[in-house]
Amino acid sequence: MMILWEIIAPRRQILISRWQRWSVNFSLSILNILIMRISIATAAVWAANIAMEYKWGLLNLILLPNAIKLILGLVLLDLAIYGQHRASHRWSWLWRLHKIHHTDLDFDVTTAIRFHPIEIFLSMSYKVICILIIGASPSAVILFEIILSSCALFNHSNIKIPLSVDKVLRLFIVTPDMHRVHHSVIKHETDSNYGFSISLWDRLFNSYIDQPKLGHTNMKIGLAQYQQVEDVKIPRLLLMPFKRAL
């Protein structure tokens, strides 16, 4: 649906061949799915069941209606992912993995599925720890995964939303225009707008930039040191974290 929307009403002109980019992005996604299938694909729900059974985590220690616990679980998990994303830009050993996501030379819905397999594995491990600390219910975890994945596809898309509508939407959720700033080649813009679902965190923790310096149609996407198609092919991306940090 998002791909169709991008084709009908694009926000920016796509400069790099879709075939060149999509072949990489979908290949990484398929590889990640296969690895997760044979490793820890169900770890998040397993952790939620363990927390519920043994009454582990903050939400299992306080008396609240289940509906309130569900909402709090969703909000706290989203805050945890914001923190993880910010740490991935601050800590060099995490950035080595996360920068694969930022080496995409254009910005569309497939950028949302472009991650190094090791980062996916570490992300799930981190999520398991957060679920056990928060005490999120299995229902909250499943709903959160649906929301997180859907929002990632939405806010990475190259869709055109009227500015007046975007201005209202970004008061509550992360919009494509808001998140696109995060994929700017300008470093201080890359290190901003970390949220995936709830837009509040970036304002609350002073990491919000309203608009890119060069505007959305003129801004350059990616990382300055990886601006050639040859630099971001599958073999190089998989080996990139193990090379000298840039």
C-alpha positions in Angstrom: 0.0 0.0 0.0 2.8 2.4 0.9 4.7 1.6 -2.3 1.6 2.3 -4.3 1.1 5.6 -2.4 4.7 6.6 -3.1 4.2 6.0 -6.8 0.9 8.0 -7.0 2.0 10.9 -4.8 5.8 11.0 -4.2 7.3 13.6 -1.9 10.7 13.6 -3.5 12.1 12.5 -6.8 13.8 9.1 -6.5 17.4 9.6 -7.8 18.8 6.1 -7.4 17.5 3.1 -9.4 14.8 1.3 -7.4 16.1 -2.0 -8.6 19.6 -1.3 -7.2 18.2 -0.2 -3.9 15.3 -2.6 -3.5 17.4 -5.6 -4.4 19.7 -4.7 -1.4 16.9 -3.8 1.0 14.7 -6.8 0.3 17.7 -9.1 0.4 18.7 -7.8 3.9 15.1 -8.2 5.0 14.8 -11.8 3.8 18.1 -12.7 5.4 17.0 -11.2 8.7 13.7 -13.0 8.6 15.5 -16.4 8.0 17.9 -15.8 10.8 15.2 -14.8 13.2 13.1 -17.8 12.3 15.8 -20.2 13.3 16.9 -18.2 16.4 14.9 -15.9 18.6 11.8 -14.9 16.6 9.4 -15.5 19.4 11.6 -14.3 22.2 9.6 -11.1 22.9 6.3 -12.9 23.4 8.2 -15.6 25.4 9.6 -12.9 27.7 6.1 -11.3 28.2 4.7 -14.7 29.2 7.5 -15.3 31.6 7.0 -11.8 33.2 3.3 -12.5 33.5 3.7 -16.0 35.0 6.3 -15.0 37.6 5.0 -11.4 38.2 8.2 -9.8 37.0 8.5 -6.2 35.9 7.1 -2.8 37.0 3.6 -3.3 35.6 3.2 -6.6 37.4 4.0 -5.0 40.8 1.3 -2.3 40.7 -2.5 -2.6 40.8 -4.0 -1.0 37.7 -6.8 -1.9 35.3 -5.6 -4.1 32.5 -6.4 -1.5 29.9 -4.2 1.1 31.6 -1.4 -1.5 31.9 -1.7 -2.2 28.2 -1.4 1.5 27.3 1.5 2.0 29.7 3.2 -1.1 28.3 3.0 0.4 24.8 4.3 3.8 25.8 7.2 2.4 27.9 8.2 0.0 25.1 8.2 2.9 22.6 10.3 5.0 25.0 12.7 2.1 25.3 13.1 1.9 21.5 13.7 5.6 21.3 16.5 5.2 23.9 18.0 2.3 21.9 17.9 4.3 18.7 19.6 7.2 20.3 22.3 4.9 21.8 22.9 3.4 18.4 24.0 6.9 17.2 26.1 7.7 20.3 28.0 4.5 20.9 30.5 3.7 18.2 30.2 -0.1 18.4 26.4 0.1 17.9 26.8 2.7 15.2 29.0 0.3 13.2 25.9 -1.8 12.9 23.2 0.8 12.7 24.9 2.9 10.0 24.0 0.1 7.5 20.4 1.5 7.8 21.7 5.0 7.0 23.7 4.0 4.0 20.6 3.9 1.8 21.1 6.5 -0.9 17.5 7.3 -1.2 14.5 7.3 1.1 11.4 5.2 0.6 9.4 2.5 2.4 12.0 -0.1 1.8 14.5 1.9 3.9 12.5 0.7 6.9 13.6 -2.9 6.3 17.3 -2.2 5.7 19.2 -3.4 8.8 22.2 -5.5 9.5 21.3 -9.0 10.9 23.5 -8.6 14.0 21.6 -5.3 14.8 18.3 -7.2 14.5 19.5 -9.9 16.8 20.8 -7.3 19.4 17.6 -5.3 19.1 15.5 -8.4 20.0 17.8 -9.2 22.9 17.4 -5.6 24.2 13.7 -5.8 23.8 13.5 -9.0 25.8 15.3 -7.3 28.7 13.0 -4.2 28.5 9.9 -6.5 28.5 11.1 -8.2 31.6 11.8 -4.9 33.4 8.6 -3.3 32.3 6.4 -6.3 32.8 4.6 -5.8 29.5 1.8 -8.3 28.8 1.9 -10.6 25.8 -1.0 -8.6 24.3 0.9 -5.4 24.7 4.0 -6.9 23.1 2.2 -8.2 20.1 0.3 -5.0 19.6 3.5 -3.0 20.0 5.3 -5.0 17.3 2.4 -4.4 14.9 2.4 -0.6 15.7 6.2 -0.4 15.5 6.5 -2.2 12.1 3.5 -0.3 10.7 4.9 3.1 11.8 8.3 2.3 10.5 6.9 1.6 7.0 4.8 4.7 7.2 7.5 7.2 8.4 10.1 5.9 6.0 7.9 6.2 3.0 8.3 8.8 0.2 4.6 9.9 0.4 3.4 13.4 0.0 1.3 14.7 2.9 -0.1 18.2 2.9 2.0 20.4 5.2 -1.0 21.5 7.2 -1.9 17.8 7.9 1.7 16.9 8.6 1.9 19.7 11.2 -1.0 18.3 13.1 0.0 14.6 12.8 3.6 15.1 14.1 2.2 16.4 17.3 1.3 12.8 18.1 3.1 10.5 15.7 6.3 10.5 13.6 5.6 11.5 10.0 7.7 10.8 6.9 8.7 14.5 6.7 9.8 14.4 10.4 11.8 11.1 10.1 13.3 12.0 6.7 15.4 14.6 8.5 17.0 11.8 10.4 18.3 10.4 7.1 20.0 13.6 6.0 23.7 13.5 5.1 24.3 16.4 7.5 25.4 14.9 10.7 23.5 17.0 13.2 20.4 16.3 11.3 21.2 12.5 11.3 21.6 12.8 15.0 18.0 14.0 15.5 14.4 12.8 15.3 15.0 9.3 16.7 11.4 8.4 17.3 9.6 5.7 15.4 6.0 5.9 16.7 5.4 8.6 19.3 6.8 12.0 18.4 6.8 13.3 21.9 10.2 11.8 22.9 12.3 13.9 20.5 10.7 17.1 21.9 11.0 16.0 25.5 14.6 15.0 25.2 15.8 17.8 23.0 16.5 15.8 19.8 13.8 17.3 17.6 14.6 19.2 14.3 11.5 20.5 12.5 12.8 20.8 9.0 16.0 19.9 7.1 18.4 22.8 6.3 18.2 22.3 2.5 14.5 21.4 2.4 12.9 18.0 1.8 13.3 18.1 -2.0 16.9 19.2 -2.0 18.3 17.4 1.0 20.9 14.7 0.4 20.2 11.3 1.8 22.6 8.8 3.4 26.1 9.1 4.9 28.8 11.4 3.4 31.4 8.6 3.2 29.1 6.1 1.4 27.6 8.0 -1.6 28.4 5.5 -4.4 26.2 2.5 -5.3 29.3 0.3 -5.2 29.9 1.2 -1.6 26.5 -0.2 -0.4 26.1 -3.5 -2.1 25.2 -6.5 0.0 28.7 -8.0 0.6 30.2 -4.7 1.7 27.2 -3.9 4.0 27.5 -7.2 5.8 31.2 -6.7 6.3 31.0 -3.0 7.1 30.7 -3.3 10.9 33.9 -5.2 11.1 36.0 -2.6 9.2 37.6 0.5 10.6 35.0 2.7 12.2 34.2 5.9 10.2 
